[in-house]
Amino acid sequence: MKNEWSSFKTSKPEFNLLSEGEHMLRIIRYEQLNSFQQYNGSAKENLPAYANACPQLAITVVAAEEGKSGGLTFRLNRVGFVKMSELPDKEQKKYEDIDGWACKKDEDGDLVRIVDPEKVKSCENIANQFAAALQVPEGSDFIEALDSAIEEKTVFRGTVSIEDWDGSDQHRLGRFRAVSKVAVEADFEE
């Protein structure tokens, strides 16, 4: 059996994780994937019993302030699902509890999570907050806007928080805000 590590040579990591707190950031890439995939697009191990993955965007940002470094990849969800704990006891009997999600069989016989329209609105609001931080006009195509933000190196503010997820620290990005563009007078002299 070949030892795959025998030819591995270490190198500088792509970036260190951003520290907790507010940062000036810019997006460097994104990947359309779903909750059944790793950030690199490969399938996760130990998939759940339900069949419907959540469509997601994995977005990588890096520090955009002089003298600052670090980066972070985070996911934007396209939809949200009903949790069993959110249903009244009477309603819970209609569904199967899979990892805390309310699930039932669809018309194809697949066990699926129940989409929650209010959580879909919340997911859309988060995406719209991110778009607003990138100063994307309303009605714009979101993917085209991300491509433009990468190309133009658009800077925005975001807040990193560290939360427990399955017993380990997970860096999360939220509270997106636009950075004001500075107007320079035509007759300004340096």
Summary of the structure (lengths in Angstrom):
residues: 190
radius of gyration: 20.6
end to end distance: 65.5
largest distance: 72.1
contacts: 444
relative contact order: 0.18
helix: 21%
strand: 36%
